[in-house]
Amino acid sequence: MKKVLLLICCVAGSVLGLAQHKFSIGLGTGLGTYAMEDLRSYESISGDMKVISNYPPYVFWTGKLSMTLENEFRVGLAYGLYSTGYKKAYADYSGLIKAEHIIKGDNVGVVIEKGFWKRNHFSLSADFGLFYGWSELKRQYTIEYYSAPQFNDTSTSKYFSRSISMAPNMAISYRLFERISINGSLGFCYDFRGDLKSNTSGTNYLPKYPHSNEASQSDWTGLRLGLSTTYCF
């Protein structure tokens, strides 16, 4: 992971040192699917509790700063923000039991892009990104008793992970104005996953399943469908 961070820093230095080149900045959103196989398996033991959501597809946000090189090549830095979650609950006349889990992921990385077709206001491109990411899983449990003596208790725990991911992507763009374009994209992210632990340097892992000695892992692998706008300067 240190080598990936060093690569990202080197690209950032190169971009800042070549101000005479043409730059673009892009902001986008989209919908992603997220594997989270370990977390889905762990939470599949629900008993009488009803599963309301189980790490479904959810909205993500992205930002990218790129520099145009020769032959329609572009290189840049990109940032992404992702989230998904899990919820289950059971309620009757006597009380409520509820579990809510939210996992959020940030990543930063290097993207290399190549334009290969252009006609009038339309163009097609492909890119490949290499990212370093960090995730936070927040697990919250609530128990309420309605009858006397009334009781209400909420407990919260957090787990963290680090991982490397790579993401090929295809995009179609339409130039609205001389410097502004809108882009639609379809891609896939492969996450090499990271162990979820209670702190970034500790050994207290979230078990893969109850009473397991294996650690659960965050896994952002999945499809990405995006929409963005780009400004060239």
HELIX and SHEET records of a PDB file:
HELIX    1   1 LYS A    2  LEU A   16  1                                  15    
HELIX    2   2 GLU A   37  GLU A   43  1                                   7    
SHEET    1   A 9 LYS A  50  ASN A  54  0                                        
SHEET    2   A 9 PHE A  73  ASP A  92 -1                                        
SHEET    3   A 9 TYR A  58  THR A  68 -1                                        
SHEET    4   A 9 PHE A  23  GLY A  32 -1                                        
SHEET    5   A 9 GLY A 222  CYS A 232 -1                                        
SHEET    6   A 9 ILE A 180  ASP A 191 -1                                        
SHEET    7   A 9 PHE A 151  ARG A 175 -1                                        
SHEET    8   A 9 PHE A 122  TYR A 145 -1                                        
SHEET    9   A 9 GLY A  95  ARG A 119 -1                                        
SHEET    1   B 2 GLY A 194  ASP A 195  0                                        
SHEET    2   B 2 GLN A 217  SER A 218 -1                                        
END                                                                             
